[in-house]
Amino acid sequence: MSATDNLQSARELAKGLAAGRLGSRDLLEQHLLRINERNAAVNAVVALDIERARRRADEADAAIRRGECWGPLHGLPMTIKDTWEVPGMPCTAGAPEYANHHPRQPAPVVQRLQQAGAIIFGKTNVPYKALDIQTDNPVYGLSRNPWAPELTTGGSSGGAAAALACGFTPLEVGSDIGGSIRIPAHFCGVYGHKTTHGMISMRGHIPGAPGHIGEPDLGVAGPMARSADDLALLLHIITVPPPGTQPGWRLDLPPPRYDRLADFRVLMWTDDDDCPIDSRLASAYGDLAAQLSQAGAQVSRGAPANLGLMDLYPNYTLQMGALMKAWLTRGERMAKGMVAPAMGWTPALLRTLARFMSSPQCIDKFVEGMTMSHSRWLNVLEDSLVLRERFTAAFEQYDVILAPPTMTTAFPHDASLFATRKLKVDGRSRHYSDLFMWIAPATVLGLPATSAPVARTSEGLPVNVQIIGAPYEDRMTIQFAGLLSEMRGEVLAPLAGRR
């Protein structure tokens, strides 16, 4: 077995394992060797279960020799984000209070992976309780971008994205409520898919707290990989209904409509005055639009259904405020610089102050979300459903909507108070919270969105595009991502360090 075998796609590796051309134990050792050689520079993989994984890999090899197959991922080693509960491994979500949390039951997603034959041998790093766009926490420390160590990996699936980019794992399972799959995939140049809301069980995921059995509003799980084809492979495996809904719950995702870019009607939504994007991104998306037109796709530009970001972002921030109130203690909110009601900062006061000082977009809505009544919450949910109907009407004209995952490429690490962070975008100071604006539409509307590599900047930094689809058109957005990679002449996302 060569030293580059673990850089193949997950599907190719799985085929090799099933045919006996590859050994599970050998493949595991190759991944462990690469982690040993390169992980110290990026701190992507933060916990290993080596001996158990070796025993399981030996069992997988013996099963193949007997003519047995456990499933589509038989004997395939992989890591998983340290927010998912895996028996025999810690599940900290980067929080010191969970440092000794060793779950006894697997999350339903983990159970599906294991039933498919996967061998989970490691955990990847996340921000504290998975609540940031940078990956750093008091338990495992800072993760660094494989393309430029002075820059962030993104978050919260930052360790997962970096591990994929470095070849430490062929597959990962992320989670996404604030772009936590889409943005790290963008910053690290890999593939990530935010699923239609409610498709995949979030039980056994932190946050909420360990043992929490409710399925969260807004939050979803989704596959991450180095190719769109591997996203499709993993999506099929991890799509599992929440416990308690079987046997009545069934999901039958429609197949992709087309297998040629020339058949797609594409809306490029890359401009919005309320969240201008970096000129390097704008240039990359301009080139992408030209390439799509050359390939025969029908390409239009504009906002879907005449809905701009500020038609959608306020509802998102209201719901996020409510979730942060539920997930974080008052002390944790204060430590992160989140405005607390006890300080007297009311939504009305914040709206007034915003006229005279620079403040994050919709900060008043975020605080209102932290203080709203149940009746107000129900009205907010109703408003989001109305917006969803308006927005999804655009899919009568277009098959996919292309948008930035966020306003910039990967940026330098910043350990300052969350609420005080600023970024420079084309020389202009922007609030850190603006990073959430372009991911908000698909999140608040519960739509599928695939983050796919499409370019590199002149500095060599990855540029992804967010491919948004109609509800349950997950397979189509992933298919479109795969067709983009074929158009660019890439099957796998380039590995970090192989520029």
Summary of the structure (lengths in Angstrom):
residues: 499
radius of gyration: 21.5
end to end distance: 24.3
largest distance: 73.7
contacts: 1857
relative contact order: 0.13
helix: 41%
strand: 15%
